[in-house]
Amino acid sequence: MKIEFKRGSEDWSETIELEECPEALGLCAEGASFEKPVKVDLSVSKSGNQLICRGKVKTSVKLECSRCLLVYDEPVISNLDFVVDFGESPIPVYRDASEEDNYFVADPSSDSFKIDDLVRETIILALPLKPLCSEDCKGLCPICGTDLNKSQCSCVKEETDPRWEKLKDLLGNKP
């Protein structure tokens, strides 16, 4: 994926829609399967020697629920905001520290800027740390492995802390 810009033109603004397959972007994450294309909608504005880009990255990923092990589709939608400087002196006089990760310097002789790495990073950072098929997922029974979302098991779950077993023995020996 790349953004192409007109070097000699005055300030301008346009909307760009890009689409790429996950393999071309090198998308991979442990426990995730990317099967649908990645779509990027960007609003690009040229101001002086800078491109100000704001938009969204959209795709879908197959994840395994961390409670019940069901494979489900998780939509991934994330904001993508960055600035590309392609001027002769690419170091700005003042730059806010929060903008540092979103500020890129392009080759002054180039007429395009690749955003593959930025899109891949945005998607990976948008993935949940603990994937859940639903917020109220009951998970699996720790004793028999039954999916508690589909049926109830008959296992007896004793809720005792093993660290208190010695005290339990002391109380049981009293007359």
Secondary structure, 3 states (H helix, E strand, C coil): CEEECCCCCCCCEEEEEEEECHHHHCCCECCEEECCCEEEEEEEEEECCEEEEEEEEEEEEEEECCCCCCEEEEEEEEEEEEEEECCCCCCCCCCCHHHHHHEEECCCCCCEEECHHHHHHHHHHHCCCCCCCCCCCCCECCCCCCECCCCCCCCCCCCCCHHHHHHHHHHHCCC
